[in-house]
Each structure stands twice: as structure tokens, then as C-alpha cells.
Amino acid sequence: MVSREVKHFDQSLHTLLDDMYDTMIAKKGVGLAAIQVGVDLRVLIINIPDENGKQLRENTLEIINPIFVSQEGCTKFQEGCLSVPGVYEEVQRFQNVEINYQDRNGNISKITDDDFLAIAIQHEIDHLDGKVFIEKLSILKRKKFEKEWKKRQKTQ
Ligand code: CO
């Protein structure tokens, strides 16, 4: 499912963002898309721990209606996802991305990054487009993953 554009930058959006922060922290994640809490809006948050390993609320990037302005280069990164807990796989990504987006009040902003933030942005925007990172794996790796996943579902 592809998430819908946010049109109203109102209290319900702010409540959603605040709830998403609490969920992300509770699940020990560095990013979360609204669809992961059952809301199909183009909303995502990212909070990369600071040098003390803390993820302060005020350091949370709140990214609404993101659009890629540029995507360049190529890198690989070992990714995990709160939607498939405990699974980490190497995924191919762009090295350098630039996005335009809106903040919780609708103000337009932009981010350029070529490090971990760039990876996180691409991972979370995939969620908004209805994709999960395991879909990016090679067929062979994906089959292996699906096997392991089924096995795990049975033992739970
Ligand atoms: Co994810």
C-alpha cells in the first residue's frame, strides 16, 4: 500500500508524530514510518543516537511528504527493520541523497546526506511506498529469508 500525502498540519498530525516517537523508542528503533503504526500517511521519523547513545525527543527528524531531489552513487548497508524484528540483511542503496520535505507545521525544508542518515531516509521512504527492505534482496537471499522467517513463525 502506498501512503497518502499529508494535507492537514494539525493537532492530529502532531499527536501521531509524538506517538510515533514513543513507539520508536519503545522498540529501540532509529526510524519509523506512520504505516508501521497503521496510519497510511507520508510521515516518517528518524532519530540517530547522539554520541552518548541517547535519542532525545528534540533531536527527532520529523519528515512529512518527502520527495527525492537527487539520488547518487551506490553503497551497501546491513539493515534491520521493526517490521521484521531480528532480521538484518545487506541492502543496496544510493550513497548520497537529497530530499525536500515538510515539518510538522508544513514548513518546507531539505536534507542532504551521504552517511547513515541517507540510508535511514531511503529505508523509511520505502515504507511510505509500501516496500519493505527484504524486497530489495536478491532472489536467492530472499528465498533464504522466507524459509527462515516461516521457521521462526512456527516456533513462536
Ligand atoms: Co523499517
Backbone and ligand atoms as CSV (ligand in chain L), in Angstrom:
chain,resi,resn,atom,element,x,y,z
A,1,MET,N,N,0.849,-1.200,0.000
A,1,MET,CA,C,0.000,0.000,0.000
A,1,MET,C,C,0.891,1.259,0.000
A,2,VAL,N,N,0.522,2.197,-0.840
A,2,VAL,CA,C,1.259,3.458,-0.907
A,2,VAL,C,C,0.573,4.480,-0.012
A,3,SER,N,N,1.360,5.100,0.876
A,3,SER,CA,C,0.780,6.051,1.817
A,3,SER,C,C,0.406,7.363,1.135
A,4,ARG,N,N,-0.575,8.046,1.714
A,4,ARG,CA,C,-1.130,9.275,1.137
A,4,ARG,C,C,-0.405,10.525,1.636
A,5,GLU,N,N,-0.419,11.541,0.783
A,5,GLU,CA,C,0.186,12.833,1.117
A,5,GLU,C,C,-0.550,13.472,2.297
A,6,VAL,N,N,0.184,14.128,3.176
A,6,VAL,CA,C,-0.429,14.854,4.289
A,6,VAL,C,C,-0.895,16.217,3.788
A,7,LYS,N,N,-2.164,16.547,4.079
A,7,LYS,CA,C,-2.700,17.838,3.642
A,7,LYS,C,C,-2.951,18.766,4.833
A,8,HIS,N,N,-3.176,18.175,6.007
A,8,HIS,CA,C,-3.526,18.987,7.174
A,8,HIS,C,C,-2.447,18.877,8.241
A,9,PHE,N,N,-1.819,19.991,8.526
A,9,PHE,CA,C,-0.735,20.007,9.523
A,9,PHE,C,C,-1.323,20.459,10.859
A,10,ASP,N,N,-2.175,19.600,11.392
A,10,ASP,CA,C,-2.969,19.969,12.555
A,10,ASP,C,C,-2.586,19.142,13.785
A,11,GLN,N,N,-3.409,19.281,14.830
A,11,GLN,CA,C,-3.123,18.608,16.092
A,11,GLN,C,C,-3.056,17.091,15.940
A,12,SER,N,N,-3.898,16.534,15.062
A,12,SER,CA,C,-3.887,15.072,14.938
A,12,SER,C,C,-2.568,14.597,14.325
A,13,LEU,N,N,-1.983,15.405,13.455
A,13,LEU,CA,C,-0.658,15.069,12.913
A,13,LEU,C,C,0.391,15.126,14.026
A,14,HIS,N,N,0.304,16.158,14.868
A,14,HIS,CA,C,1.277,16.311,15.954
A,14,HIS,C,C,1.179,15.149,16.948
A,15,THR,N,N,-0.059,14.735,17.225
A,15,THR,CA,C,-0.266,13.598,18.124
A,15,THR,C,C,0.331,12.332,17.512
A,16,LEU,N,N,0.109,12.142,16.204
A,16,LEU,CA,C,0.675,10.985,15.501
A,16,LEU,C,C,2.195,10.990,15.639
A,17,LEU,N,N,2.823,12.131,15.388
A,17,LEU,CA,C,4.286,12.227,15.461
A,17,LEU,C,C,4.787,11.917,16.870
A,18,ASP,N,N,4.093,12.437,17.871
A,18,ASP,CA,C,4.503,12.194,19.259
A,18,ASP,C,C,4.363,10.708,19.615
A,19,ASP,N,N,3.266,10.092,19.167
A,19,ASP,CA,C,3.049,8.661,19.416
A,19,ASP,C,C,4.109,7.830,18.701
A,20,MET,N,N,4.469,8.243,17.485
A,20,MET,CA,C,5.472,7.503,16.720
A,20,MET,C,C,6.830,7.541,17.428
A,21,TYR,N,N,7.161,8.697,18.008
A,21,TYR,CA,C,8.423,8.793,18.753
A,21,TYR,C,C,8.415,7.786,19.913
A,22,ASP,N,N,7.322,7.753,20.661
A,22,ASP,CA,C,7.240,6.832,21.805
A,22,ASP,C,C,7.371,5.377,21.357
A,23,THR,N,N,6.711,5.041,20.240
A,23,THR,CA,C,6.779,3.669,19.713
A,23,THR,C,C,8.189,3.324,19.269
A,24,MET,N,N,8.821,4.257,18.555
A,24,MET,CA,C,10.181,4.012,18.054
A,24,MET,C,C,11.144,3.769,19.219
A,25,ILE,N,N,11.039,4.575,20.253
A,25,ILE,CA,C,11.924,4.435,21.410
A,25,ILE,C,C,11.643,3.106,22.131
A,26,ALA,N,N,10.353,2.805,22.297
A,26,ALA,CA,C,9.978,1.569,22.993
A,26,ALA,C,C,10.509,0.349,22.259
A,27,LYS,N,N,10.550,0.431,20.930
A,27,LYS,CA,C,11.014,-0.717,20.135
A,27,LYS,C,C,12.495,-0.620,19.793
A,28,LYS,N,N,13.169,0.374,20.375
A,28,LYS,CA,C,14.602,0.552,20.168
A,28,LYS,C,C,14.979,0.694,18.696
A,29,GLY,N,N,14.197,1.489,17.968
A,29,GLY,CA,C,14.491,1.729,16.559
A,29,GLY,C,C,15.130,3.089,16.352
A,30,VAL,N,N,15.656,3.311,15.154
A,30,VAL,CA,C,16.205,4.631,14.814
A,30,VAL,C,C,15.311,5.347,13.813
A,31,GLY,N,N,14.278,4.641,13.349
A,31,GLY,CA,C,13.362,5.263,12.401
A,31,GLY,C,C,12.037,4.537,12.406
A,32,LEU,N,N,10.990,5.255,11.993
A,32,LEU,CA,C,9.666,4.652,11.946
A,32,LEU,C,C,8.814,5.401,10.919
A,33,ALA,N,N,8.041,4.641,10.156
A,33,ALA,CA,C,7.099,5.239,9.209
A,33,ALA,C,C,5.693,5.091,9.770
A,34,ALA,N,N,4.821,6.049,9.452
A,34,ALA,CA,C,3.461,6.056,10.019
A,34,ALA,C,C,2.717,4.752,9.727
A,35,ILE,N,N,2.968,4.181,8.559
A,35,ILE,CA,C,2.259,2.950,8.188
A,35,ILE,C,C,2.582,1.815,9.160
A,36,GLN,N,N,3.743,1.919,9.840
A,36,GLN,CA,C,4.105,0.879,10.811
A,36,GLN,C,C,3.283,0.964,12.093
A,37,VAL,N,N,2.592,2.098,12.283
A,37,VAL,CA,C,1.638,2.178,13.390
A,37,VAL,C,C,0.209,2.231,12.830
A,38,GLY,N,N,0.065,1.802,11.570
A,38,GLY,CA,C,-1.262,1.641,10.977
A,38,GLY,C,C,-1.873,2.888,10.367
A,39,VAL,N,N,-1.050,3.923,10.134
A,39,VAL,CA,C,-1.567,5.166,9.550
A,39,VAL,C,C,-0.936,5.351,8.167
A,40,ASP,N,N,-1.771,5.384,7.116
A,40,ASP,CA,C,-1.219,5.421,5.752
A,40,ASP,C,C,-1.013,6.855,5.256
A,41,LEU,N,N,-0.177,7.589,5.998
A,41,LEU,CA,C,0.185,8.953,5.601
A,41,LEU,C,C,1.690,9.022,5.373
A,42,ARG,N,N,2.100,9.964,4.509
A,42,ARG,CA,C,3.523,10.087,4.171
A,42,ARG,C,C,4.255,10.837,5.288
A,43,VAL,N,N,4.416,10.141,6.383
A,43,VAL,CA,C,5.034,10.676,7.594
A,43,VAL,C,C,6.080,9.681,8.070
A,44,LEU,N,N,7.282,10.166,8.381
A,44,LEU,CA,C,8.293,9.291,8.964
A,44,LEU,C,C,9.134,10.087,9.962
A,45,ILE,N,N,9.708,9.359,10.893
A,45,ILE,CA,C,10.625,9.990,11.839
A,45,ILE,C,C,11.937,9.213,11.847
A,46,ILE,N,N,13.006,9.935,12.129
A,46,ILE,CA,C,14.329,9.307,12.249
A,46,ILE,C,C,15.014,9.952,13.442
A,47,ASN,N,N,15.644,9.116,14.264
A,47,ASN,CA,C,16.424,9.659,15.368
A,47,ASN,C,C,17.659,8.792,15.561
A,48,ILE,N,N,18.764,9.284,15.032
A,48,ILE,CA,C,20.025,8.560,15.140
A,48,ILE,C,C,20.649,8.924,16.486
A,49,PRO,N,N,20.989,7.907,17.296
A,49,PRO,CA,C,21.519,8.193,18.633
A,49,PRO,C,C,22.705,9.168,18.597
A,50,ASP,N,N,22.776,10.056,19.578
A,50,ASP,CA,C,23.892,11.006,19.669
A,50,ASP,C,C,25.135,10.316,20.241
A,51,GLU,N,N,26.181,11.094,20.489
A,51,GLU,CA,C,27.453,10.487,20.921
A,51,GLU,C,C,27.339,9.766,22.267
A,52,ASN,N,N,26.285,10.093,23.045
A,52,ASN,CA,C,26.065,9.394,24.318
A,52,ASN,C,C,25.078,8.234,24.182
A,53,GLY,N,N,24.698,7.942,22.936
A,53,GLY,CA,C,23.758,6.847,22.706
A,53,GLY,C,C,22.312,7.214,23.011
A,54,LYS,N,N,22.059,8.517,23.231
A,54,LYS,CA,C,20.707,8.963,23.580
A,54,LYS,C,C,19.932,9.395,22.322
A,55,GLN,N,N,18.616,9.170,22.375
A,55,GLN,CA,C,17.749,9.611,21.274
A,55,GLN,C,C,16.743,10.625,21.818
A,56,LEU,N,N,17.226,11.837,22.033
A,56,LEU,CA,C,16.390,12.872,22.630
A,56,LEU,C,C,15.247,13.264,21.690
A,57,ARG,N,N,14.099,13.523,22.295
A,57,ARG,CA,C,12.913,13.878,21.524
A,57,ARG,C,C,13.182,15.065,20.599
A,58,GLU,N,N,13.929,16.052,21.127
A,58,GLU,CA,C,14.157,17.263,20.317
A,58,GLU,C,C,15.115,17.034,19.150
A,59,ASN,N,N,15.797,15.902,19.154
A,59,ASN,CA,C,16.684,15.596,18.027
A,59,ASN,C,C,16.006,14.748,16.956
A,60,THR,N,N,14.703,14.547,17.124
A,60,THR,CA,C,13.985,13.710,16.159
A,60,THR,C,C,13.715,14.473,14.871
A,61,LEU,N,N,14.086,13.871,13.763
A,61,LEU,CA,C,13.749,14.448,12.459
A,61,LEU,C,C,12.335,14.006,12.119
A,62,GLU,N,N,11.459,14.956,11.912
A,62,GLU,CA,C,10.075,14.655,11.528
A,62,GLU,C,C,9.915,15.030,10.066
A,63,ILE,N,N,9.731,14.033,9.234
A,63,ILE,CA,C,9.787,14.220,7.783
A,63,ILE,C,C,8.429,13.886,7.177
A,64,ILE,N,N,7.802,14.900,6.601
A,64,ILE,CA,C,6.455,14.735,6.062
A,64,ILE,C,C,6.467,15.051,4.564
A,65,ASN,N,N,5.781,14.219,3.788
A,65,ASN,CA,C,5.719,14.369,2.319
A,65,ASN,C,C,7.106,14.503,1.678
A,66,PRO,N,N,8.031,13.596,1.990
A,66,PRO,CA,C,9.373,13.723,1.418
A,66,PRO,C,C,9.387,13.438,-0.090
A,67,ILE,N,N,10.264,14.153,-0.792
A,67,ILE,CA,C,10.465,13.921,-2.234
A,67,ILE,C,C,11.969,13.894,-2.482
A,68,PHE,N,N,12.439,12.874,-3.196
A,68,PHE,CA,C,13.858,12.844,-3.557
A,68,PHE,C,C,14.138,13.910,-4.609
A,69,VAL,N,N,15.142,14.727,-4.338
A,69,VAL,CA,C,15.583,15.728,-5.312
A,69,VAL,C,C,16.772,15.164,-6.079
A,70,SER,N,N,17.644,14.427,-5.371
A,70,SER,CA,C,18.712,13.722,-6.073
A,70,SER,C,C,19.102,12.452,-5.333
A,71,GLN,N,N,19.549,11.472,-6.072
A,71,GLN,CA,C,20.000,10.180,-5.546
A,71,GLN,C,C,21.217,9.799,-6.371
A,72,GLU,N,N,22.373,9.699,-5.703
A,72,GLU,CA,C,23.603,9.437,-6.455
A,72,GLU,C,C,24.480,8.395,-5.772
A,73,GLY,N,N,25.309,7.746,-6.577
A,73,GLY,CA,C,26.272,6.792,-6.055
A,73,GLY,C,C,25.612,5.515,-5.607
A,74,CYS,N,N,26.405,4.660,-4.988
A,74,CYS,CA,C,25.917,3.335,-4.645
A,74,CYS,C,C,26.654,2.860,-3.402
A,75,THR,N,N,25.910,2.296,-2.455
A,75,THR,CA,C,26.531,1.764,-1.246
A,75,THR,C,C,25.719,0.564,-0.763
A,76,LYS,N,N,26.312,-0.206,0.129
A,76,LYS,CA,C,25.581,-1.324,0.719
A,76,LYS,C,C,25.574,-1.154,2.222
A,77,PHE,N,N,24.478,-1.549,2.836
A,77,PHE,CA,C,24.378,-1.371,4.275
A,77,PHE,C,C,23.583,-2.515,4.896
A,78,GLN,N,N,24.026,-2.958,6.051
A,78,GLN,CA,C,23.354,-4.011,6.808
A,78,GLN,C,C,22.146,-3.380,7.501
A,79,GLU,N,N,20.935,-3.680,7.034
A,79,GLU,CA,C,19.752,-3.012,7.578
A,79,GLU,C,C,18.870,-3.945,8.384
A,80,GLY,N,N,18.207,-3.357,9.356
A,80,GLY,CA,C,17.182,-4.056,10.108
A,80,GLY,C,C,15.907,-3.237,10.042
A,81,CYS,N,N,14.804,-3.816,10.519
A,81,CYS,CA,C,13.525,-3.110,10.436
A,81,CYS,C,C,12.613,-3.579,11.553
A,82,LEU,N,N,11.899,-2.649,12.193
A,82,LEU,CA,C,10.998,-3.006,13.289
A,82,LEU,C,C,9.859,-3.890,12.809
A,83,SER,N,N,9.588,-3.887,11.499
A,83,SER,CA,C,8.516,-4.723,10.960
A,83,SER,C,C,8.941,-6.175,10.798
A,84,VAL,N,N,10.252,-6.419,10.742
A,84,VAL,CA,C,10.770,-7.793,10.690
A,84,VAL,C,C,11.873,-7.937,11.731
A,85,PRO,N,N,11.474,-7.981,13.014
A,85,PRO,CA,C,12.426,-7.927,14.129
A,85,PRO,C,C,13.492,-9.016,14.055
A,86,GLY,N,N,14.709,-8.642,14.363
A,86,GLY,CA,C,15.784,-9.630,14.464
A,86,GLY,C,C,16.423,-9.996,13.144
A,87,VAL,N,N,15.909,-9.450,12.048
A,87,VAL,CA,C,16.471,-9.781,10.734
A,87,VAL,C,C,17.329,-8.616,10.237
A,88,TYR,N,N,18.574,-8.936,9.870
A,88,TYR,CA,C,19.476,-7.918,9.337
A,88,TYR,C,C,20.026,-8.419,8.018
A,89,GLU,N,N,19.905,-7.634,6.985
A,89,GLU,CA,C,20.395,-8.040,5.676
A,89,GLU,C,C,21.054,-6.865,4.981
A,90,GLU,N,N,22.033,-7.190,4.141
A,90,GLU,CA,C,22.716,-6.137,3.397
A,90,GLU,C,C,21.846,-5.693,2.216
A,91,VAL,N,N,21.628,-4.403,2.120
A,91,VAL,CA,C,20.760,-3.853,1.077
A,91,VAL,C,C,21.545,-2.820,0.269
A,92,GLN,N,N,21.300,-2.794,-1.043
A,92,GLN,CA,C,21.965,-1.804,-1.890
A,92,GLN,C,C,21.179,-0.492,-1.882
A,93,ARG,N,N,21.899,0.603,-1.657
A,93,ARG,CA,C,21.251,1.927,-1.577
A,93,ARG,C,C,22.060,2.958,-2.354
A,94,PHE,N,N,21.434,4.129,-2.559
A,94,PHE,CA,C,22.203,5.268,-3.078
A,94,PHE,C,C,23.106,5.783,-1.956
A,95,GLN,N,N,24.288,6.253,-2.338
A,95,GLN,CA,C,25.235,6.772,-1.348
A,95,GLN,C,C,24.796,8.147,-0.837
A,96,ASN,N,N,24.335,8.965,-1.773
A,96,ASN,CA,C,24.073,10.370,-1.481
A,96,ASN,C,C,22.648,10.722,-1.888
A,97,VAL,N,N,21.867,11.213,-0.940
A,97,VAL,CA,C,20.512,11.620,-1.311
A,97,VAL,C,C,20.221,13.038,-0.828
A,98,GLU,N,N,19.338,13.670,-1.564
A,98,GLU,CA,C,18.820,14.973,-1.142
A,98,GLU,C,C,17.302,14.876,-1.208
A,99,ILE,N,N,16.635,15.302,-0.120
A,99,ILE,CA,C,15.157,15.313,-0.141
A,99,ILE,C,C,14.639,16.698,0.221
A,100,ASN,N,N,13.481,16.999,-0.325
A,100,ASN,CA,C,12.676,18.111,0.161
A,100,ASN,C,C,11.542,17.503,0.965
A,101,TYR,N,N,11.128,18.166,2.038
A,101,TYR,CA,C,10.039,17.642,2.851
A,101,TYR,C,C,9.388,18.780,3.619
A,102,GLN,N,N,8.341,18.449,4.377
A,102,GLN,CA,C,7.703,19.444,5.235
A,102,GLN,C,C,7.834,19.024,6.693
A,103,ASP,N,N,7.904,20.003,7.578
A,103,ASP,CA,C,7.954,19.689,9.007
A,103,ASP,C,C,6.521,19.625,9.554
A,104,ARG,N,N,6.371,19.462,10.869
A,104,ARG,CA,C,5.036,19.254,11.445
A,104,ARG,C,C,4.110,20.458,11.281
A,105,ASN,N,N,4.696,21.616,10.949
A,105,ASN,CA,C,3.857,22.791,10.723
A,105,ASN,C,C,3.659,23.099,9.247
A,106,GLY,N,N,4.190,22.234,8.394
A,106,GLY,CA,C,4.014,22.425,6.957
A,106,GLY,C,C,5.117,23.232,6.303
A,107,ASN,N,N,6.102,23.678,7.093
A,107,ASN,CA,C,7.207,24.449,6.518
A,107,ASN,C,C,8.110,23.543,5.688
A,108,ILE,N,N,8.541,24.070,4.544
A,108,ILE,CA,C,9.372,23.275,3.636
A,108,ILE,C,C,10.830,23.340,4.068
A,109,SER,N,N,11.476,22.172,4.015
A,109,SER,CA,C,12.862,22.070,4.442
A,109,SER,C,C,13.571,21.074,3.545
A,110,LYS,N,N,14.910,20.955,3.718
A,110,LYS,CA,C,15.596,19.928,2.937
A,110,LYS,C,C,16.751,19.313,3.711
A,111,ILE,N,N,17.107,18.090,3.307
A,111,ILE,CA,C,18.215,17.361,3.917
A,111,ILE,C,C,19.080,16.813,2.797
A,112,THR,N,N,20.400,16.955,2.970
A,112,THR,CA,C,21.342,16.274,2.087
A,112,THR,C,C,22.243,15.437,2.981
A,113,ASP,N,N,22.464,14.175,2.604
A,113,ASP,CA,C,23.331,13.335,3.433
A,113,ASP,C,C,23.960,12.227,2.592
A,114,ASP,N,N,25.148,11.796,3.023
A,114,ASP,CA,C,25.808,10.682,2.334
A,114,ASP,C,C,26.289,9.645,3.348
A,115,ASP,N,N,25.632,9.625,4.506
A,115,ASP,CA,C,26.059,8.728,5.575
A,115,ASP,C,C,24.847,7.911,6.055
A,116,PHE,N,N,24.848,7.547,7.324
A,116,PHE,CA,C,23.790,6.692,7.856
A,116,PHE,C,C,22.400,7.302,7.685
A,117,LEU,N,N,22.310,8.619,7.814
A,117,LEU,CA,C,21.008,9.278,7.654
A,117,LEU,C,C,20.436,9.034,6.254
A,118,ALA,N,N,21.308,9.051,5.251
A,118,ALA,CA,C,20.855,8.812,3.866
A,118,ALA,C,C,20.239,7.416,3.735
A,119,ILE,N,N,20.846,6.438,4.414
A,119,ILE,CA,C,20.336,5.064,4.385
A,119,ILE,C,C,18.964,5.012,5.071
A,120,ALA,N,N,18.899,5.635,6.246
A,120,ALA,CA,C,17.656,5.618,7.023
A,120,ALA,C,C,16.517,6.277,6.239
A,121,ILE,N,N,16.816,7.380,5.580
A,121,ILE,CA,C,15.806,8.085,4.784
A,121,ILE,C,C,15.266,7.170,3.680
A,122,GLN,N,N,16.169,6.491,2.980
A,122,GLN,CA,C,15.741,5.610,1.886
A,122,GLN,C,C,14.920,4.440,2.422
A,123,HIS,N,N,15.348,3.896,3.568
A,123,HIS,CA,C,14.616,2.778,4.187
A,123,HIS,C,C,13.187,3.208,4.559
A,124,GLU,N,N,13.066,4.376,5.199
A,124,GLU,CA,C,11.746,4.818,5.668
A,124,GLU,C,C,10.844,5.251,4.520
A,125,ILE,N,N,11.406,5.884,3.494
A,125,ILE,CA,C,10.581,6.290,2.349
A,125,ILE,C,C,10.060,5.051,1.623
A,126,ASP,N,N,10.847,3.981,1.610
A,126,ASP,CA,C,10.357,2.714,1.050
A,126,ASP,C,C,9.067,2.277,1.743
A,127,HIS,N,N,9.027,2.445,3.079
A,127,HIS,CA,C,7.801,2.080,3.810
A,127,HIS,C,C,6.611,2.886,3.295
A,128,LEU,N,N,6.821,4.169,3.009
A,128,LEU,CA,C,5.724,5.028,2.540
A,128,LEU,C,C,5.229,4.562,1.172
A,129,ASP,N,N,6.131,3.920,0.423
A,129,ASP,CA,C,5.757,3.419,-0.903
A,129,ASP,C,C,5.341,1.957,-0.851
A,130,GLY,N,N,5.148,1.452,0.369
A,130,GLY,CA,C,4.643,0.091,0.530
A,130,GLY,C,C,5.675,-0.988,0.342
A,131,LYS,N,N,6.951,-0.615,0.461
A,131,LYS,CA,C,8.014,-1.606,0.275
A,131,LYS,C,C,8.726,-1.874,1.597
A,132,VAL,N,N,9.170,-3.110,1.766
A,132,VAL,CA,C,9.987,-3.465,2.921
A,132,VAL,C,C,11.355,-3.875,2.391
A,133,PHE,N,N,12.398,-3.649,3.179
A,133,PHE,CA,C,13.763,-3.813,2.667
A,133,PHE,C,C,14.078,-5.206,2.154
A,134,ILE,N,N,13.376,-6.233,2.649
A,134,ILE,CA,C,13.685,-7.582,2.180
A,134,ILE,C,C,13.345,-7.766,0.700
A,135,GLU,N,N,12.468,-6.889,0.174
A,135,GLU,CA,C,12.117,-6.969,-1.242
A,135,GLU,C,C,13.285,-6.564,-2.135
A,136,LYS,N,N,14.282,-5.902,-1.541
A,136,LYS,CA,C,15.425,-5.435,-2.318
A,136,LYS,C,C,16.521,-6.485,-2.423
A,137,LEU,N,N,16.358,-7.572,-1.694
A,137,LEU,CA,C,17.382,-8.611,-1.708
A,137,LEU,C,C,17.339,-9.397,-3.015
A,138,SER,N,N,18.421,-10.072,-3.306
A,138,SER,CA,C,18.453,-10.951,-4.471
A,138,SER,C,C,17.456,-12.087,-4.251
A,139,ILE,N,N,17.046,-12.741,-5.320
A,139,ILE,CA,C,16.057,-13.814,-5.217
A,139,ILE,C,C,16.549,-14.911,-4.275
A,140,LEU,N,N,17.828,-15.234,-4.403
A,140,LEU,CA,C,18.404,-16.287,-3.579
A,140,LEU,C,C,18.327,-15.929,-2.087
A,141,LYS,N,N,18.776,-14.731,-1.779
A,141,LYS,CA,C,18.763,-14.276,-0.380
A,141,LYS,C,C,17.347,-14.201,0.149
A,142,ARG,N,N,16.435,-13.802,-0.728
A,142,ARG,CA,C,15.059,-13.634,-0.302
A,142,ARG,C,C,14.422,-14.981,0.026
A,143,LYS,N,N,14.738,-15.968,-0.789
A,143,LYS,CA,C,14.211,-17.320,-0.531
A,143,LYS,C,C,14.713,-17.825,0.812
A,144,LYS,N,N,15.996,-17.579,1.065
A,144,LYS,CA,C,16.609,-17.999,2.324
A,144,LYS,C,C,15.899,-17.300,3.482
A,145,PHE,N,N,15.654,-16.033,3.313
A,145,PHE,CA,C,14.972,-15.260,4.345
A,145,PHE,C,C,13.572,-15.801,4.613
A,146,GLU,N,N,12.834,-16.076,3.532
A,146,GLU,CA,C,11.451,-16.535,3.685
A,146,GLU,C,C,11.379,-17.886,4.400
A,147,LYS,N,N,12.353,-18.720,4.098
A,147,LYS,CA,C,12.439,-20.011,4.767
A,147,LYS,C,C,12.644,-19.812,6.270
A,148,GLU,N,N,13.639,-19.006,6.588
A,148,GLU,CA,C,13.950,-18.762,8.000
A,148,GLU,C,C,12.787,-18.102,8.707
A,149,TRP,N,N,12.119,-17.219,8.005
A,149,TRP,CA,C,11.001,-16.475,8.588
A,149,TRP,C,C,9.851,-17.423,8.928
A,150,LYS,N,N,9.559,-18.322,7.999
A,150,LYS,CA,C,8.488,-19.300,8.225
A,150,LYS,C,C,8.816,-20.188,9.418
A,151,LYS,N,N,10.074,-20.627,9.460
A,151,LYS,CA,C,10.515,-21.477,10.554
A,151,LYS,C,C,10.294,-20.762,11.882
A,152,ARG,N,N,10.664,-19.500,11.888
A,152,ARG,CA,C,10.554,-18.724,13.114
A,152,ARG,C,C,9.091,-18.518,13.539
A,153,GLN,N,N,8.218,-18.273,12.548
A,153,GLN,CA,C,6.787,-18.075,12.845
A,153,GLN,C,C,6.233,-19.317,13.533
A,154,LYS,N,N,6.685,-20.490,13.067
A,154,LYS,CA,C,6.194,-21.755,13.626
A,154,LYS,C,C,6.649,-21.936,15.074
A,155,THR,N,N,7.884,-21.541,15.363
A,155,THR,CA,C,8.404,-21.780,16.706
A,155,THR,C,C,7.888,-20.755,17.712
A,156,GLN,N,N,7.269,-19.684,17.239
A,156,GLN,CA,C,6.809,-18.648,18.172
A,156,GLN,C,C,5.480,-19.010,18.852
L,1,CO,CO,CO,11.697,-0.435,8.509
